[in-house]
Amino acid sequence: MSREVVVPGDLLDDSGQKEAGSNAYKEGSEVYAERVGLKKEGSNHVEVVALSGKRYEPQRGDLVIGTIIEAKPSIWFLDINGPSDVGMHVNEVPWRVDFGETTKYLDIGETALMKVYHVDEQREAQVTMKDRTCRKLEGGTTITVPPSKVPRIIGRRGSMIKTIKNNTDCRLFVGKNGVIWFDGEPEEVSHVRDAIHMIVDQAHTSGLTERVETFLDEGPEAVDPPTE
């Protein structure tokens, strides 16, 4: 069965019953496409499967953000924007999960911050949440950027992330896999999304941190054009 091709801004769902999955964002009761791709619906979420863009190559020790795409009695399968889906056994979470009760803790469409703890010779990865930095990410929205842009989004010694956090009231996590999760008031969420797009588009330019700070503090009309 063919899937619908969508572009950024296309309406994916207006029922108010579904959450935004990968490459999608929610405004009020409506979910919209974040990038070009194929619309994919789950039982309680809708997402976009990207048609372009370099995928993430898992590395041991990376913190990544993944979305639950399948839950079996003792294991979850997640999309981490990599070459294949990854599995996470119930022994790799901080909760005591009885057999068959995986969805009580992480359900389809939900998102979590986790760590890659093993990558085999075929580049198949395994992830864990048994690390104090890992957690379930409640609510919020995610966007996906090229993994190569992640260092610029974080900034030297975390300078760019600090700039975004200090100028908005949003909580923010950036995965090495190019998936970014953030949560806050709708207007602030919109500002963060626009700032991230600005960083991705202007990653090669100088003075970017200052321009992002001006954008968040004073608005786009106050931002000087970038210099190469």
PALO-567499 format. One record per atom (N, C-alpha, C, O): residue number from 1; x, y, z; atom name. Coordinates in steps of 0.2 Angstrom, whole numbers, always signed. Example, Ala and Ser with C-alpha at 12.3 -4.5 7.8 and 13.67 -1.06 7.14 Angstrom:
% PALO-567499
    n      u      v      w  atom
    1    +66    -28    +39     N
    1    +62    -22    +39    CA
    1    +66    -16    +39     C
    1    +71    -17    +42     O
    2    +64    -11    +35     N
    2    +68     -5    +36    CA
    2    +64     +0    +39     C
    2    +67     +6    +40     O
//
This chain:
% PALO-567499
    n      u      v      w  atom
    1     +4     -6     +0     N
    1     +0     +0     +0    CA
    1     +4     +6     +0     C
    1     +9     +7     +4     O
    2     +3    +11     -4     N
    2     +7    +17     -5    CA
    2     +5    +22     +1     C
    2     +0    +22     +3     O
    3    +10    +26     +3     N
    3     +9    +31     +8    CA
    3     +9    +38     +5     C
    3    +12    +39     -1     O
    4     +6    +42     +8     N
    4     +5    +49     +6    CA
    4    +12    +53     +7     C
    4    +15    +53    +12     O
    5    +14    +56     +1     N
    5    +20    +60     +2    CA
    5    +18    +67     +5     C
    5    +14    +70     +2     O
    6    +22    +70    +10     N
    6    +20    +76    +13    CA
    6    +26    +81    +12     C
    6    +32    +78    +12     O
    7    +25    +87    +13     N
    7    +31    +92    +13    CA
    7    +30    +96    +20     C
    7    +24    +96    +23     O
    8    +35   +100    +22     N
    8    +35   +104    +28    CA
    8    +28   +108    +28     C
    8    +27   +112    +23     O
    9    +25   +108    +34     N
    9    +19   +112    +34    CA
    9    +12   +108    +33     C
    9     +7   +111    +34     O
   10    +13   +103    +29     N
   10     +7    +99    +28    CA
   10     +3    +96    +34     C
   10     +6    +94    +39     O
   11     -4    +97    +34     N
   11     -7    +94    +40    CA
   11     -8    +87    +39     C
   11     -9    +84    +34     O
   12     -6    +84    +45     N
   12     -5    +76    +45    CA
   12    -12    +74    +49     C
   12    -14    +68    +48     O
   13    -14    +77    +54     N
   13    -20    +75    +58    CA
   13    -23    +81    +62     C
   13    -19    +85    +65     O
   14    -29    +81    +62     N
   14    -33    +87    +65    CA
   14    -38    +84    +70     C
   14    -43    +88    +72     O
   15    -37    +78    +72     N
   15    -42    +75    +76    CA
   15    -41    +77    +84     C
   15    -46    +76    +88     O
   16    -35    +79    +85     N
   16    -34    +80    +92    CA
   16    -32    +74    +97     C
   16    -31    +75   +103     O
   17    -32    +68    +93     N
   17    -31    +62    +97    CA
   17    -24    +59    +96     C
   17    -23    +54   +100     O
   18    -20    +62    +92     N
   18    -14    +59    +90    CA
   18     -8    +64    +92     C
   18     -9    +70    +91     O
   19     -3    +61    +94     N
   19     +3    +65    +96    CA
   19     +8    +65    +90     C
   19     +7    +61    +85     O
   20    +13    +70    +90     N
   20    +17    +71    +84    CA
   20    +23    +66    +85     C
   20    +26    +66    +91     O
   21    +25    +62    +80     N
   21    +30    +58    +81    CA
   21    +36    +61    +77     C
   21    +37    +67    +77     O
   22    +41    +57    +74     N
   22    +47    +59    +71    CA
   22    +45    +64    +65     C
   22    +41    +62    +61     O
   23    +49    +69    +65     N
   23    +48    +74    +59    CA
   23    +41    +77    +58     C
   23    +39    +78    +53     O
   24    +38    +78    +64     N
   24    +32    +81    +64    CA
   24    +31    +85    +71     C
   24    +35    +84    +75     O
   25    +27    +90    +71     N
   25    +26    +94    +76    CA
   25    +18    +96    +77     C
   25    +14    +96    +73     O
   26    +17    +97    +84     N
   26    +10    +98    +85    CA
   26     +8   +106    +87     C
   26    +12   +108    +91     O
   27     +3   +108    +85     N
   27     +1   +115    +87    CA
   27     -7   +115    +88     C
   27    -11   +113    +84     O
   28     -8   +115    +95     N
   28    -15   +114    +97    CA
   28    -17   +107    +96     C
   28    -14   +103    +99     O
   29    -22   +106    +92     N
   29    -25    +99    +91    CA
   29    -22    +96    +85     C
   29    -24    +91    +83     O
   30    -18   +100    +81     N
   30    -16    +98    +74    CA
   30     -9    +96    +74     C
   30     -5    +99    +77     O
   31     -8    +91    +70     N
   31     -1    +89    +69    CA
   31     +1    +90    +62     C
   31     -2    +89    +57     O
   32     +7    +93    +61     N
   32    +10    +95    +54    CA
   32    +17    +92    +53     C
   32    +20    +90    +57     O
   33    +18    +91    +46     N
   33    +24    +88    +44    CA
   33    +30    +93    +45     C
   33    +29    +99    +44     O
   34    +36    +91    +47     N
   34    +42    +95    +49    CA
   34    +47    +94    +43     C
   34    +50    +99    +42     O
   35    +46    +89    +39     N
   35    +51    +88    +33    CA
   35    +47    +84    +28     C
   35    +42    +81    +29     O
   36    +51    +84    +22     N
   36    +48    +80    +16    CA
   36    +49    +73    +18     C
   36    +54    +70    +20     O
   37    +43    +69    +16     N
   37    +44    +62    +18    CA
   37    +37    +58    +17     C
   37    +32    +61    +14     O
   38    +36    +52    +20     N
   38    +30    +48    +19    CA
   38    +26    +49    +26     C
   38    +29    +47    +31     O
   39    +20    +50    +25     N
   39    +16    +50    +31    CA
   39    +15    +43    +34     C
   39    +13    +39    +30     O
   40    +16    +42    +40     N
   40    +15    +36    +43    CA
   40    +11    +37    +50     C
   40    +13    +41    +54     O
   41     +6    +33    +51     N
   41     +1    +34    +56    CA
   41     +2    +28    +61     C
   41     +2    +22    +58     O
   42     +2    +29    +67     N
   42     +1    +24    +72    CA
   42     -5    +24    +76     C
   42     -9    +28    +74     O
   43     -6    +20    +81     N
   43    -12    +20    +85    CA
   43    -14    +27    +88     C
   43    -19    +29    +89     O
   44     -8    +30    +91     N
   44     -9    +36    +94    CA
   44     -4    +41    +92     C
   44     -3    +46    +96     O
   45     -1    +41    +87     N
   45     +4    +46    +84    CA
   45     +4    +46    +77     C
   45     +2    +41    +73     O
   46     +7    +51    +74     N
   46     +8    +51    +67    CA
   46    +14    +54    +66     C
   46    +16    +59    +69     O
   47    +18    +52    +61     N
   47    +25    +54    +59    CA
   47    +26    +55    +52     C
   47    +22    +53    +48     O
   48    +32    +57    +50     N
   48    +35    +57    +44    CA
   48    +41    +53    +43     C
   48    +46    +54    +47     O
   49    +41    +48    +38     N
   49    +47    +45    +37    CA
   49    +51    +49    +32     C
   49    +49    +49    +26     O
   50    +57    +51    +33     N
   50    +61    +56    +29    CA
   50    +63    +52    +22     C
   50    +65    +46    +22     O
   51    +63    +56    +17     N
   51    +65    +53    +11    CA
   51    +72    +55     +9     C
   51    +75    +52     +5     O
   52    +75    +60    +13     N
   52    +81    +62    +11    CA
   52    +85    +64    +18     C
   52    +82    +64    +23     O
   53    +91    +65    +17     N
   53    +95    +67    +23    CA
   53    +99    +61    +25     C
   53    +97    +55    +26     O
   54   +106    +62    +27     N
   54   +110    +57    +30    CA
   54   +108    +54    +36     C
   54   +106    +57    +41     O
   55   +108    +47    +37     N
   55   +106    +44    +43    CA
   55   +111    +44    +48     C
   55   +117    +45    +46     O
   56   +109    +43    +54     N
   56   +114    +42    +60    CA
   56   +118    +36    +60     C
   56   +114    +30    +59     O
   57   +124    +36    +61     N
   57   +128    +30    +61    CA
   57   +130    +29    +69     C
   57   +133    +33    +72     O
   58   +127    +24    +72     N
   58   +127    +23    +79    CA
   58   +135    +22    +82     C
   58   +139    +19    +78     O
   59   +136    +25    +87     N
   59   +143    +25    +90    CA
   59   +142    +23    +98     C
   59   +137    +26   +101     O
   60   +146    +19   +100     N
   60   +145    +17   +107    CA
   60   +146    +23   +112     C
   60   +151    +27   +111     O
   61   +142    +24   +117     N
   61   +142    +29   +121    CA
   61   +138    +35   +119     C
   61   +137    +40   +123     O
   62   +135    +35   +113     N
   62   +131    +41   +111    CA
   62   +125    +41   +115     C
   62   +121    +36   +116     O
   63   +123    +47   +117     N
   63   +116    +49   +119    CA
   63   +111    +50   +113     C
   63   +113    +55   +109     O
   64   +106    +46   +113     N
   64   +101    +47   +107    CA
   64    +94    +48   +109     C
   64    +93    +46   +115     O
   65    +90    +50   +105     N
   65    +83    +51   +107    CA
   65    +79    +46   +102     C
   65    +80    +47    +96     O
   66    +75    +42   +104     N
   66    +72    +37   +100    CA
   66    +64    +37   +102     C
   66    +62    +39   +107     O
   67    +61    +35    +97     N
   67    +53    +34    +97    CA
   67    +51    +27    +97     C
   67    +54    +23    +92     O
   68    +47    +25   +101     N
   68    +45    +18   +102    CA
   68    +40    +16    +95     C
   68    +35    +20    +94     O
   69    +42    +11    +92     N
   69    +38    +10    +86    CA
   69    +35     +3    +86     C
   69    +30     +1    +83     O
   70    +37     -1    +91     N
   70    +34     -8    +93    CA
   70    +36    -10   +100     C
   70    +41     -9   +102     O
   71    +31    -13   +103     N
   71    +32    -16   +110    CA
   71    +30    -23   +110     C
   71    +24    -24   +109     O
   72    +35    -27   +112     N
   72    +33    -34   +113    CA
   72    +34    -36   +120     C
   72    +35    -31   +124     O
   73    +32    -42   +122     N
   73    +31    -43   +130    CA
   73    +38    -42   +134     C
   73    +37    -40   +140     O
   74    +44    -42   +131     N
   74    +50    -41   +135    CA
   74    +55    -36   +131     C
   74    +61    -36   +133     O
   75    +53    -33   +126     N
   75    +57    -29   +122    CA
   75    +54    -24   +118     C
   75    +48    -25   +116     O
   76    +57    -18   +117     N
   76    +54    -12   +113    CA
   76    +59    -12   +107     C
   76    +65    -13   +107     O
   77    +56     -9   +102     N
   77    +59     -8    +96    CA
   77    +59     +0    +95     C
   77    +53     +3    +95     O
   78    +64     +3    +93     N
   78    +64    +10    +92    CA
   78    +67    +13    +86     C
   78    +72    +10    +83     O
   79    +65    +19    +84     N
   79    +68    +22    +78    CA
   79    +72    +27    +81     C
   79    +70    +32    +85     O
   80    +79    +27    +79     N
   80    +84    +32    +82    CA
   80    +87    +35    +76     C
   80    +93    +38    +76     O
   81    +84    +36    +70     N
   81    +86    +39    +64    CA
   81    +92    +36    +61     C
   81    +96    +39    +58     O
   82    +93    +29    +63     N
   82    +99    +26    +60    CA
   82    +97    +21    +54     C
   82    +92    +21    +52     O
   83   +102    +17    +52     N
   83   +101    +13    +47    CA
   83    +96     +7    +48     C
   83    +93     +4    +43     O
   84    +94     +6    +54     N
   84    +89     +1    +56    CA
   84    +86     +2    +63     C
   84    +89     +6    +67     O
   85    +81     -1    +64     N
   85    +78     +0    +71    CA
   85    +82     -3    +76     C
   85    +86     -8    +74     O
   86    +82     -1    +82     N
   86    +86     -4    +88    CA
   86    +81     -7    +93     C
   86    +75     -5    +94     O
   87    +84    -12    +96     N
   87    +80    -15   +102    CA
   87    +82    -13   +109     C
   87    +88    -12   +110     O
   88    +78    -13   +113     N
   88    +79    -12   +120    CA
   88    +76    -17   +125     C
   88    +69    -16   +125     O
   89    +79    -21   +128     N
   89    +76    -26   +132    CA
   89    +74    -23   +139     C
   89    +77    -18   +141     O
   90    +69    -26   +142     N
   90    +67    -24   +148    CA
   90    +72    -24   +154     C
   90    +71    -20   +159     O
   91    +77    -27   +153     N
   91    +83    -27   +158    CA
   91    +87    -21   +157     C
   91    +91    -19   +162     O
   92    +86    -17   +152     N
   92    +90    -11   +151    CA
   92    +86     -4   +152     C
   92    +88     +1   +150     O
   93    +81     -5   +157     N
   93    +77     +1   +159    CA
   93    +77     +1   +166     C
   93    +78     -4   +170     O
   94    +76     +7   +169     N
   94    +77     +8   +177    CA
   94    +70     +6   +180     C
   94    +70     +7   +187     O
   95    +66     +3   +177     N
   95    +60     +0   +180    CA
   95    +59     -7   +180     C
   95    +63    -11   +176     O
   96    +56    -10   +185     N
   96    +54    -17   +185    CA
   96    +48    -19   +181     C
   96    +43    -17   +183     O
   97    +49    -22   +175     N
   97    +44    -23   +170    CA
   97    +42    -30   +170     C
   97    +46    -34   +168     O
   98    +36    -31   +172     N
   98    +34    -38   +171    CA
   98    +32    -40   +164     C
   98    +31    -36   +160     O
   99    +33    -47   +163     N
   99    +32    -49   +156    CA
   99    +25    -47   +153     C
   99    +20    -48   +156     O
  100    +25    -44   +147     N
  100    +19    -42   +144    CA
  100    +17    -35   +146     C
  100    +11    -33   +144     O
  101    +20    -32   +150     N
  101    +18    -25   +153    CA
  101    +23    -19   +150     C
  101    +23    -14   +153     O
  102    +26    -20   +144     N
  102    +31    -15   +142    CA
  102    +27     -9   +140     C
  102    +30     -3   +141     O
  103    +21     -9   +138     N
  103    +17     -3   +136    CA
  103    +15     +1   +142     C
  103    +13     +7   +141     O
  104    +15     -2   +148     N
  104    +14     +2   +154    CA
  104    +19     +7   +155     C
  104    +18    +12   +159     O
  105    +25     +6   +153     N
  105    +31    +10   +154    CA
  105    +33    +15   +148     C
  105    +35    +20   +149     O
  106    +33    +12   +142     N
  106    +35    +15   +136    CA
  106    +30    +12   +131     C
  106    +30     +7   +129     O
  107    +26    +17   +128     N
  107    +21    +15   +123    CA
  107    +22    +17   +116     C
  107    +27    +21   +115     O
  108    +19    +14   +111     N
  108    +20    +16   +104    CA
  108    +20    +24   +103     C
  108    +15    +27   +106     O
  109    +24    +27   +100     N
  109    +24    +34    +99    CA
  109    +28    +38   +104     C
  109    +29    +44   +103     O
  110    +29    +35   +110     N
  110    +32    +39   +115    CA
  110    +40    +39   +114     C
  110    +43    +35   +110     O
  111    +43    +44   +117     N
  111    +50    +46   +116    CA
  111    +54    +45   +122     C
  111    +52    +46   +128     O
  112    +61    +43   +121     N
  112    +65    +43   +127    CA
  112    +72    +45   +125     C
  112    +74    +44   +119     O
  113    +76    +47   +130     N
  113    +83    +48   +129    CA
  113    +87    +42   +132     C
  113    +86    +40   +138     O
  114    +91    +39   +128     N
  114    +94    +33   +130    CA
  114   +102    +33   +127     C
  114   +104    +38   +124     O
  115   +105    +28   +129     N
  115   +112    +28   +127    CA
  115   +114    +22   +123     C
  115   +111    +16   +125     O
  116   +118    +22   +118     N
  116   +120    +17   +114    CA
  116   +126    +13   +118     C
  116   +131    +16   +119     O
  117   +125     +7   +120     N
  117   +130     +3   +124    CA
  117   +133     -2   +120     C
  117   +138     -5   +122     O
  118   +131     -4   +114     N
  118   +134     -9   +110    CA
  118   +132     -8   +102     C
  118   +127     -7   +100     O
  119   +138     -9    +98     N
  119   +137     -9    +91    CA
  119   +141    -14    +88     C
  119   +147    -15    +89     O
  120   +137    -19    +84     N
  120   +141    -25    +82    CA
  120   +144    -23    +75     C
  120   +144    -18    +72     O
  121   +147    -28    +72     N
  121   +151    -28    +66    CA
  121   +146    -26    +60     C
  121   +149    -23    +55     O
  122   +140    -27    +60     N
  122   +135    -25    +55    CA
  122   +132    -18    +57     C
  122   +127    -16    +53     O
  123   +135    -15    +62     N
  123   +132     -8    +64    CA
  123   +125     -9    +67     C
  123   +122     -3    +67     O
  124   +123    -14    +69     N
  124   +117    -15    +73    CA
  124   +118    -13    +80     C
  124   +123    -15    +83     O
  125   +114     -8    +83     N
  125   +115     -5    +89    CA
  125   +110     -8    +94     C
  125   +105    -10    +93     O
  126   +112     -8   +101     N
  126   +108     -9   +106    CA
  126   +108     -3   +111     C
  126   +114     +0   +112     O
  127   +103     -2   +114     N
  127   +102     +4   +118    CA
  127   +100     +3   +125     C
  127    +97     -3   +127     O
  128   +102     +7   +130     N
  128   +100     +6   +137    CA
  128    +97    +13   +140     C
  128    +99    +18   +137     O
  129    +93    +12   +145     N
  129    +91    +18   +149    CA
  129    +94    +18   +156     C
  129    +92    +22   +160     O
  130    +99    +13   +157     N
  130   +102    +12   +164    CA
  130   +108    +17   +164     C
  130   +113    +14   +165     O
  131   +106    +23   +164     N
  131   +111    +28   +165    CA
  131   +108    +34   +168     C
  131   +102    +36   +166     O
  132   +111    +38   +172     N
  132   +107    +43   +176    CA
  132   +105    +49   +171     C
  132   +101    +53   +173     O
  133   +108    +49   +165     N
  133   +107    +55   +160    CA
  133   +100    +53   +156     C
  133    +98    +57   +153     O
  134    +99    +46   +156     N
  134    +93    +44   +152    CA
  134    +86    +45   +155     C
  134    +86    +45   +162     O
  135    +81    +46   +151     N
  135    +74    +47   +154    CA
  135    +69    +46   +149     C
  135    +71    +47   +143     O
  136    +63    +45   +151     N
  136    +57    +45   +147    CA
  136    +56    +53   +146     C
  136    +56    +57   +151     O
  137    +54    +55   +140     N
  137    +53    +62   +138    CA
  137    +45    +63   +137     C
  137    +42    +61   +132     O
  138    +42    +66   +142     N
  138    +35    +66   +142    CA
  138    +33    +72   +138     C
  138    +36    +78   +139     O
  139    +28    +71   +134     N
  139    +25    +76   +130    CA
  139    +30    +79   +125     C
  139    +34    +75   +122     O
  140    +30    +86   +124     N
  140    +35    +89   +120    CA
  140    +34    +87   +113     C
  140    +30    +84   +110     O
  141    +39    +90   +109     N
  141    +39    +88   +102    CA
  141    +46    +87    +99     C
  141    +51    +89   +103     O
  142    +47    +83    +94     N
  142    +54    +82    +91    CA
  142    +54    +84    +84     C
  142    +50    +85    +80     O
  143    +61    +86    +82     N
  143    +62    +88    +75    CA
  143    +69    +84    +74     C
  143    +73    +82    +79     O
  144    +70    +82    +68     N
  144    +76    +79    +66    CA
  144    +80    +83    +61     C
  144    +78    +86    +56     O
  145    +87    +83    +63     N
  145    +91    +87    +58    CA
  145    +97    +83    +56     C
  145    +98    +77    +59     O
  146   +101    +85    +51     N
  146   +106    +80    +49    CA
  146   +111    +79    +55     C
  146   +113    +84    +59     O
  147   +113    +73    +57     N
  147   +117    +72    +63    CA
  147   +124    +76    +63     C
  147   +127    +78    +68     O
  148   +126    +78    +57     N
  148   +132    +82    +56    CA
  148   +132    +89    +59     C
  148   +136    +92    +60     O
  149   +125    +91    +59     N
  149   +124    +98    +62    CA
  149   +124    +98    +70     C
  149   +123   +104    +73     O
  150   +123    +92    +73     N
  150   +122    +92    +80    CA
  150   +128    +96    +84     C
  150   +126   +100    +88     O
  151   +134    +95    +82     N
  151   +139    +99    +86    CA
  151   +138   +107    +86     C
  151   +140   +110    +91     O
  152   +136   +109    +80     N
  152   +135   +116    +79    CA
  152   +129   +118    +84     C
  152   +128   +124    +86     O
  153   +124   +114    +84     N
  153   +118   +115    +88    CA
  153   +119   +115    +95     C
  153   +117   +120    +99     O
  154   +124   +111    +97     N
  154   +126   +111   +104    CA
  154   +131   +117   +106     C
  154   +130   +120   +111     O
  155   +135   +118   +101     N
  155   +140   +124   +102    CA
  155   +146   +122   +106     C
  155   +146   +117   +110     O
  156   +151   +126   +106     N
  156   +157   +125   +109    CA
  156   +156   +125   +117     C
  156   +153   +131   +119     O
  157   +157   +120   +121     N
  157   +156   +120   +128    CA
  157   +149   +121   +129     C
  157   +147   +123   +135     O
  158   +144   +119   +125     N
  158   +137   +120   +126    CA
  158   +134   +127   +125     C
  158   +129   +128   +127     O
  159   +138   +131   +122     N
  159   +136   +138   +121    CA
  159   +130   +139   +118     C
  159   +126   +144   +120     O
  160   +129   +136   +112     N
  160   +123   +137   +108    CA
  160   +116   +135   +112     C
  160   +111   +138   +112     O
  161   +117   +129   +115     N
  161   +111   +126   +119    CA
  161   +110   +131   +125     C
  161   +104   +132   +126     O
  162   +115   +133   +128     N
  162   +114   +138   +134    CA
  162   +110   +144   +131     C
  162   +106   +147   +135     O
  163   +112   +147   +125     N
  163   +109   +153   +123    CA
  163   +102   +151   +121     C
  163    +98   +156   +123     O
  164   +100   +146   +119     N
  164    +93   +144   +117    CA
  164    +89   +143   +124     C
  164    +84   +146   +125     O
  165    +92   +140   +129     N
  165    +88   +139   +135    CA
  165    +88   +145   +139     C
  165    +83   +147   +142     O
  166    +93   +150   +139     N
  166    +93   +156   +143    CA
  166    +88   +161   +140     C
  166    +86   +166   +143     O
  167    +86   +160   +134     N
  167    +82   +165   +130    CA
  167    +75   +162   +129     C
  167    +71   +166   +126     O
  168    +73   +156   +131     N
  168    +67   +153   +131    CA
  168    +65   +150   +138     C
  168    +70   +149   +142     O
  169    +59   +148   +139     N
  169    +58   +144   +144    CA
  169    +57   +136   +143     C
  169    +53   +133   +146     O
  170    +60   +134   +137     N
  170    +59   +127   +135    CA
  170    +64   +123   +138     C
  170    +70   +125   +139     O
  171    +62   +117   +139     N
  171    +67   +111   +141    CA
  171    +69   +108   +134     C
  171    +65   +108   +129     O
  172    +75   +106   +134     N
  172    +78   +104   +127    CA
  172    +83    +99   +128     C
  172    +88    +99   +133     O
  173    +83    +94   +124     N
  173    +88    +88   +124    CA
  173    +90    +87   +117     C
  173    +86    +87   +112     O
  174    +96    +87   +115     N
  174    +99    +85   +108    CA
  174   +102    +79   +108     C
  174   +107    +77   +112     O
  175   +100    +74   +104     N
  175   +103    +68   +103    CA
  175   +108    +68    +98     C
  175   +108    +72    +93     O
  176   +113    +64    +99     N
  176   +119    +63    +94    CA
  176   +116    +61    +87     C
  176   +119    +62    +82     O
  177   +110    +58    +87     N
  177   +107    +55    +81    CA
  177   +103    +60    +77     C
  177   +100    +59    +72     O
  178   +104    +67    +79     N
  178   +100    +72    +75    CA
  178    +93    +73    +77     C
  178    +90    +77    +74     O
  179    +91    +69    +82     N
  179    +84    +70    +85    CA
  179    +84    +75    +91     C
  179    +88    +74    +96     O
  180    +80    +80    +90     N
  180    +80    +86    +96    CA
  180    +73    +86    +99     C
  180    +68    +86    +95     O
  181    +73    +85   +105     N
  181    +66    +86   +109    CA
  181    +66    +92   +113     C
  181    +71    +94   +116     O
  182    +60    +95   +113     N
  182    +59   +101   +117    CA
  182    +52   +102   +119     C
  182    +48   +100   +116     O
  183    +51   +106   +124     N
  183    +44   +107   +127    CA
  183    +44   +113   +131     C
  183    +49   +116   +134     O
  184    +38   +116   +130     N
  184    +37   +123   +133    CA
  184    +30   +126   +131     C
  184    +26   +122   +128     O
  185    +29   +132   +132     N
  185    +23   +135   +129    CA
  185    +24   +136   +122     C
  185    +29   +136   +119     O
  186    +18   +135   +118     N
  186    +18   +135   +111    CA
  186    +22   +141   +107     C
  186    +25   +139   +103     O
  187    +22   +147   +110     N
  187    +25   +152   +107    CA
  187    +33   +151   +107     C
  187    +37   +152   +103     O
  188    +35   +149   +113     N
  188    +42   +147   +115    CA
  188    +44   +141   +111     C
  188    +50   +141   +108     O
  189    +40   +136   +110     N
  189    +42   +130   +106    CA
  189    +43   +132    +99     C
  189    +48   +130    +95     O
  190    +39   +137    +96     N
  190    +40   +139    +89    CA
  190    +46   +143    +88     C
  190    +49   +142    +83     O
  191    +48   +147    +93     N
  191    +54   +151    +93    CA
  191    +60   +146    +93     C
  191    +65   +147    +89     O
  192    +60   +141    +97     N
  192    +65   +136    +97    CA
  192    +66   +132    +91     C
  192    +72   +131    +88     O
  193    +60   +130    +88     N
  193    +60   +127    +81    CA
  193    +64   +131    +76     C
  193    +68   +129    +72     O
  194    +62   +138    +76     N
  194    +64   +142    +71    CA
  194    +72   +143    +72     C
  194    +76   +144    +67     O
  195    +74   +144    +78     N
  195    +81   +145    +80    CA
  195    +85   +139    +78     C
  195    +91   +139    +75     O
  196    +82   +133    +79     N
  196    +86   +127    +76    CA
  196    +87   +126    +69     C
  196    +92   +125    +66     O
  197    +81   +128    +65     N
  197    +82   +129    +58    CA
  197    +87   +134    +56     C
  197    +91   +133    +51     O
  198    +87   +139    +59     N
  198    +92   +144    +58    CA
  198    +99   +142    +59     C
  198   +104   +143    +54     O
  199   +100   +138    +64     N
  199   +107   +135    +65    CA
  199   +109   +130    +60     C
  199   +115   +131    +57     O
  200   +104   +126    +58     N
  200   +106   +121    +53    CA
  200   +107   +125    +46     C
  200   +112   +123    +43     O
  201   +104   +130    +44     N
  201   +105   +133    +38    CA
  201   +111   +137    +38     C
  201   +114   +138    +32     O
  202   +113   +140    +44     N
  202   +119   +145    +44    CA
  202   +125   +142    +48     C
  202   +129   +145    +50     O
  203   +125   +135    +48     N
  203   +130   +132    +52    CA
  203   +137   +134    +50     C
  203   +142   +133    +54     O
  204   +138   +135    +44     N
  204   +145   +137    +41    CA
  204   +147   +144    +42     C
  204   +152   +146    +40     O
  205   +143   +148    +45     N
  205   +144   +155    +45    CA
  205   +147   +157    +52     C
  205   +146   +153    +57     O
  206   +150   +163    +52     N
  206   +153   +165    +59    CA
  206   +148   +170    +62     C
  206   +143   +172    +59     O
  207   +149   +170    +69     N
  207   +144   +175    +73    CA
  207   +137   +172    +74     C
  207   +133   +176    +75     O
  208   +137   +165    +73     N
  208   +130   +162    +73    CA
  208   +127   +163    +80     C
  208   +121   +164    +81     O
  209   +131   +161    +85     N
  209   +128   +161    +92    CA
  209   +125   +168    +94     C
  209   +119   +169    +97     O
  210   +128   +173    +92     N
  210   +126   +180    +93    CA
  210   +119   +182    +89     C
  210   +115   +185    +92     O
  211   +119   +179    +83     N
  211   +113   +180    +79    CA
  211   +107   +176    +82     C
  211   +101   +179    +82     O
  212   +108   +170    +84     N
  212   +103   +166    +87    CA
  212   +100   +170    +93     C
  212    +94   +170    +95     O
  213   +105   +173    +97     N
  213   +103   +176   +104    CA
  213    +99   +182   +102     C
  213    +94   +184   +105     O
  214   +101   +186    +97     N
  214    +97   +192    +95    CA
  214    +90   +190    +92     C
  214    +85   +193    +93     O
  215    +90   +184    +88     N
  215    +84   +182    +85    CA
  215    +79   +180    +91     C
  215    +73   +182    +91     O
  216    +81   +177    +96     N
  216    +77   +175   +102    CA
  216    +75   +180   +106     C
  216    +69   +180   +109     O
  217    +79   +185   +107     N
  217    +78   +191   +111    CA
  217    +74   +196   +108     C
  217    +70   +200   +111     O
  218    +76   +198   +102     N
  218    +73   +204    +98    CA
  218    +68   +202    +92     C
  218    +65   +207    +90     O
  219    +69   +196    +90     N
  219    +65   +194    +84    CA
  219    +69   +194    +77     C
  219    +74   +197    +77     O
  220    +66   +191    +72     N
  220    +70   +190    +66    CA
  220    +72   +197    +62     C
  220    +77   +197    +59     O
  221    +68   +202    +63     N
  221    +70   +208    +60    CA
  221    +76   +212    +63     C
  221    +79   +216    +59     O
  222    +78   +210    +69     N
  222    +84   +213    +72    CA
  222    +91   +209    +70     C
  222    +96   +211    +72     O
  223    +90   +203    +66     N
  223    +96   +199    +65    CA
  223    +99   +202    +59     C
  223    +96   +202    +53     O
  224   +106   +203    +59     N
  224   +110   +205    +53    CA
  224   +111   +199    +49     C
  224   +111   +193    +51     O
  225   +112   +200    +42     N
  225   +113   +194    +38    CA
  225   +120   +191    +40     C
  225   +124   +194    +42     O
  226   +120   +184    +39     N
  226   +126   +180    +40    CA
  226   +132   +182    +36     C
  226   +131   +184    +30     O
  227   +138   +181    +38     N
  227   +144   +182    +34    CA
  227   +147   +175    +34     C
  227   +147   +171    +38     O
  228   +149   +174    +28     N
  228   +152   +167    +26    CA
  228   +159   +166    +30     C
  228   +162   +161    +30     O
//
